[in-house]
Amino acid sequence: AEPPAGGGGSRAGGSGGGGGAAGTAGTLALLLGEGSKRLPQAIIIGVKKGGTRALLEFLRVHPDVRAVGAEPHFFDRNYERGLAWYRDLMPRTLEGQITMEKTPSYFVTKEAPARISSMSKGTKLIVVVRDPVTRAISDYTQTLSKKPDIPTFESLTFKNRTTGLIDTSWSAIQIGIYAKHLENWLLHFPIGQILFVSGERLISDPAGELGRVQDFLGLKRIITDKHFYFNKTKGFPCLKKAEGSSKPHCLGKTKGRTHPDIDQEVVQRLRDFYRPFNMKFYQMTGQDFGWD
């Protein structure tokens, strides 16, 4: 889990006084401790290494979005603490603002759909998905940066290298079988209540993807391409002005880590492994994400 990034403060007026519920008066009201803590109406439930942090940071530019900085892990690790504990983690909001949180492990947590549904059947869910092969390599790279002595990606990928049998119990591979996890969510939520964001498009066209997200959340389209510029060194979009600051804001130093070189044959085996699951996922969501 990333360190808390501070409570998603409400900007005065949004873009050129973009008229959210929290204009200057709204910001003042929140500073005066008005508003109340509410359970989230929308949750970014996945996926790990998909682009969830980027999405949340981008969304917090919107004056009507308030979000928890850290990942609460309520519906997977802290459920027994109860909803009052969970609500207390939330930032204060004014009427018309949306409370959000993100915990990417929810998507792969068996109990999460039923638990979120029992909090509120109307909760809007957002899943950022990314090519499962690059997602797995990114996941491995993150672990490697914390534990440099773990086995190679190749040796963790295969149960048996000779037969090419893939070890689906390894979480880096398991997480990318999106169709399987989605089936579990569809037992509790209609597909129309889940928005699937392309992790690739979030980088190549952040404003376009953010347009879809704002529409889904019922927010005025305040975040547009004038909020972004592209950092060529990192290959990541950055916000021209981060909330509460006049400086541009790029995601942390850990973004855009260099991935280790993985044997192309291993990559190809993984592509073949994921292909049928990807096709099923495209069918279920009615979206072709263009992964091969």
Secondary structure, DSSP 8 states (H G I E B T S, - for coil): -----------SSTTTT---S-SHHHHHHHHTT-SEE---SEEEEE-TTSSHHHHHHHHTTSTTEEE-SS---TTTTSGGG-HHHHHHHS-EE-TT-EEEEE-GGGGG-TTHHHHHHHH-TT-EEEEEE--HHHHHHHHHHHHHHH-TTS--HHHHHEEETTTTEE-TTSHHHHTT-HHHHHHHHHTTS-GGGEEEEEHHHHHH-HHHHHHHHHHHTT------GGGEEEETTTTEEEESS-TT-SS-B---TTTT-------HHHHHHHHHHHHHHHHHHHHHHT------
